[in-house]
């Protein structure tokens, strides 16, 4: 069996209408998670180091990054500040 890349696997899954709808509904959540992970890595921080800066446990950062935790705006703001970033929210 040929190994698939993540992008190939994702493209194949999204051919299913039900999966595509669920994915699109979760798009903003995944986008925030992806941006936080990217910024954390750019800063050279481990989950544990970010947790220390936020004032929480590494497991909370892990749950957030894996999508298993629905963070409050307060939590997101703390994470963003710890990453020296800015949180912007818009309604269109």
DRENDO-1510 file (C-alpha; in Angstrom, 1 decimal, always signed):
<recs>
REC; n; res; u; v; w
REC; 1; UNK; +0.0; +0.0; +0.0 .
REC; 2; UNK; +1.3; +3.4; -1.0 .
REC; 3; UNK; +1.9; +6.0; +1.8 .
REC; 4; UNK; -0.3; +9.0; +1.5 .
REC; 5; UNK; +0.6; +12.5; +2.5 .
REC; 6; UNK; -1.7; +14.4; +4.8 .
REC; 7; UNK; -2.9; +16.6; +1.9 .
REC; 8; UNK; -3.7; +13.6; -0.2 .
REC; 9; UNK; -5.6; +12.0; +2.7 .
REC; 10; UNK; -7.5; +15.2; +3.4 .
REC; 11; UNK; -8.4; +15.7; -0.3 .
REC; 12; UNK; -9.8; +12.1; -0.4 .
REC; 13; UNK; -11.8; +12.5; +2.8 .
REC; 14; UNK; -13.3; +15.8; +1.7 .
REC; 15; UNK; -14.9; +14.1; -1.4 .
REC; 16; UNK; -17.5; +12.8; +1.1 .
REC; 17; UNK; -20.2; +15.6; +1.4 .
REC; 18; UNK; -20.9; +14.9; +5.0 .
REC; 19; UNK; -17.3; +15.0; +6.0 .
REC; 20; UNK; -16.8; +18.1; +4.0 .
REC; 21; UNK; -19.7; +19.9; +5.7 .
REC; 22; UNK; -18.4; +18.9; +9.2 .
REC; 23; UNK; -14.9; +20.1; +8.2 .
REC; 24; UNK; -16.1; +23.4; +6.9 .
REC; 25; UNK; -18.2; +24.0; +10.1 .
REC; 26; UNK; -15.1; +23.5; +12.2 .
REC; 27; UNK; -12.9; +25.6; +9.8 .
REC; 28; UNK; -12.5; +28.6; +12.1 .
REC; 29; UNK; -11.7; +26.4; +15.1 .
REC; 30; UNK; -9.0; +24.5; +13.2 .
REC; 31; UNK; -7.6; +27.8; +11.7 .
REC; 32; UNK; -7.1; +29.2; +15.2 .
REC; 33; UNK; -5.4; +26.0; +16.4 .
REC; 34; UNK; -3.2; +25.9; +13.3 .
REC; 35; UNK; -2.1; +29.6; +13.8 .
REC; 36; UNK; -1.3; +29.0; +17.5 .
REC; 37; UNK; +0.8; +25.9; +16.8 .
REC; 38; UNK; +2.6; +27.7; +14.0 .
REC; 39; UNK; +3.4; +30.7; +16.2 .
REC; 40; UNK; +4.5; +28.5; +19.1 .
REC; 41; UNK; +6.9; +26.6; +16.8 .
REC; 42; UNK; +8.1; +29.9; +15.3 .
REC; 43; UNK; +8.9; +31.1; +18.8 .
REC; 44; UNK; +10.7; +27.8; +19.6 .
REC; 45; UNK; +8.4; +27.0; +22.5 .
REC; 46; UNK; +7.4; +23.6; +23.6 .
REC; 47; UNK; +3.8; +23.1; +24.9 .
REC; 48; UNK; +5.2; +23.0; +28.4 .
REC; 49; UNK; +7.0; +26.3; +28.0 .
REC; 50; UNK; +3.9; +27.9; +26.5 .
REC; 51; UNK; +1.8; +26.6; +29.4 .
REC; 52; UNK; +4.2; +28.1; +31.9 .
REC; 53; UNK; +3.9; +31.5; +30.1 .
REC; 54; UNK; +0.1; +31.2; +30.1 .
REC; 55; UNK; -0.1; +30.0; +33.7 .
REC; 56; UNK; -1.6; +26.6; +33.0 .
REC; 57; UNK; -0.6; +23.0; +32.5 .
REC; 58; UNK; +1.0; +21.5; +29.4 .
REC; 59; UNK; -2.0; +19.1; +29.2 .
REC; 60; UNK; -4.3; +22.1; +28.7 .
REC; 61; UNK; -2.2; +23.3; +25.8 .
REC; 62; UNK; -2.1; +19.8; +24.4 .
REC; 63; UNK; -5.9; +19.5; +24.6 .
REC; 64; UNK; -6.4; +22.8; +22.9 .
REC; 65; UNK; -3.9; +22.0; +20.1 .
REC; 66; UNK; -5.5; +18.7; +19.5 .
REC; 67; UNK; -9.0; +20.2; +19.2 .
REC; 68; UNK; -10.2; +18.4; +22.3 .
REC; 69; UNK; -10.8; +21.6; +24.3 .
REC; 70; UNK; -13.2; +24.5; +23.5 .
REC; 71; UNK; -11.2; +27.4; +24.9 .
REC; 72; UNK; -12.7; +30.6; +26.3 .
REC; 73; UNK; -11.8; +33.9; +24.8 .
REC; 74; UNK; -10.0; +34.6; +28.0 .
REC; 75; UNK; -7.8; +31.5; +27.5 .
REC; 76; UNK; -7.2; +32.4; +23.9 .
REC; 77; UNK; -6.1; +35.9; +24.9 .
REC; 78; UNK; -3.7; +34.6; +27.4 .
REC; 79; UNK; -2.2; +32.2; +24.8 .
REC; 80; UNK; -1.9; +34.9; +22.2 .
REC; 81; UNK; -0.2; +37.3; +24.7 .
REC; 82; UNK; +2.2; +34.6; +25.7 .
REC; 83; UNK; +3.1; +34.3; +22.1 .
REC; 84; UNK; +3.6; +38.0; +21.7 .
REC; 85; UNK; +0.8; +38.0; +19.1 .
REC; 86; UNK; -2.5; +39.8; +18.6 .
REC; 87; UNK; -6.0; +38.3; +18.6 .
REC; 88; UNK; -8.4; +39.8; +16.2 .
REC; 89; UNK; -12.1; +38.7; +15.9 .
REC; 90; UNK; -14.4; +40.0; +13.2 .
REC; 91; UNK; -18.0; +39.5; +12.3 .
REC; 92; UNK; -18.8; +40.0; +8.6 .
</recs>
